[in-house]
Amino acid sequence: MSASSDFVPASLVSRFGAWIYEGIILFGLVWFADYAFDALTQSTHALMLRHARMGFLFLLLGVYFVYFWRQGQTLPMKTWKLRLRSKGGAQASWGQCALRYALAWLWFLPPLLALAAVPRPSSTFAVLVFMLPLAWILTYLLLSRALPRGQFLHDVLAGTVLERYAPEKPQRGLV
């Protein structure tokens, strides 16, 4: 793809499908990484070294995403035939991938920050802990309808595009 007008934007359904599949893969990655963190630090309780653990997992996820986005695709993106490119159609740069990773936290941070202001334990918190993240994720999904070419906000800000990608199949024949 040589120009930004040449790409076919990924549908919301395929992006969401890849997102769900990514969550399944990340569950395993985070579980094993957290287990390794506990083994290496001799943590005996989930809240021991809580901030170090969160920082470690944040960096681990960042390395995972930035590395694979720089290549163009994660495994779920390959499965759903999606590819990440820069707006100009070239391979996304390391900086764009890192910025996209940081900005992708817009999926989760606003409801988490709002929940931090709600007193605990309370019945209000119990209801909001389920409803607020769900409402925000749906809002973020629908926001893509108002943005150029249906891209997510973090893609627009990072200068990247998520496009449909169907790799050419090798010819099968006698020669």
ZAVO-533607 format. One record per residue (C-alpha): x, y, z. Coordinates in steps of 0.05 Angstrom, whole numbers, plus 5000, padded with zeros to 4 digits. Example, Ala and Ser with C-alpha at 12.3 -4.5 7.8 and 13.67 -1.06 7.14 Angstrom:
BEGIN
524649105156
527349795143
***
This chain:
BEGIN
500050005000
503150644979
498151165000
493351245057
487451255008
489150554984
487850175048
481349815064
479549965137
478249365182
471049265201
468849385272
466948645278
473748395257
477348895302
473048685361
474047945345
481548045344
481048435409
477447855444
482347345416
488147795439
485147795509
485247035510
492647015490
494347565539
490947195596
496146635588
501947115578
500147515640
498846895682
505746595666
509247265674
505847385741
507746685764
515046825743
514847495780
512347155843
517646615838
523347105826
521247595880
518847065930
512047425934
507247035978
501247505970
498247835909
498948525940
506348435956
510448885910
503949105878
506749715842
512949345818
508448785792
503949275754
510049625725
513048955704
506548735670
505649415636
512649365607
511748635587
505248785550
508649395518
514348965492
509448445465
505048945429
510449415403
514548835376
508848495340
505649145315
512349345287
512248695247
505148885225
500948365262
499847975326
497247265320
489947485329
490948015276
493547485228
487547045244
482647605231
486647845170
488448525199
494948915192
497649545226
500850065181
502550805186
497751295154
502351355093
501950605081
508950435104
510749975162
509050315228
515250575263
517650365332
515451045358
508550985328
507750295357
509950525426
505351125423
499650685400
500850225459
500750805509
494451105477
490950425473
490250465548
484550945533
480450305528
481250205603
483850815641
477851285641
473050795676
478650575724
480051295742
472651435753
472050815797
477751065840
473351645862
467651185886
467950995960
468950255976
465749815999
458950055975
453349785933
454650355884
461750115873
459349395863
454649615807
459450115775
465249625773
461349215722
457349755686
462350315678
467849935641
462649605596
459250265580
466050595566
468450035520
461950075480
462650835476
469850765452
467650265399
462050715375
466751325375
470350995317
464151125275
465351875281
472851855267
476051855198
475351185162
472450855224
479150835260
479850805335
481951435372
488751145391
490150985318
488251695296
492752005349
498551525336
498251615260
496850885247
491350505210
488649805221
487049525153
484148895122
489748475096
489347855054
496347585040
497447284972
497146534972
502946164941
501545834875
500745084878
502444724816
507444284781
512644824772
***
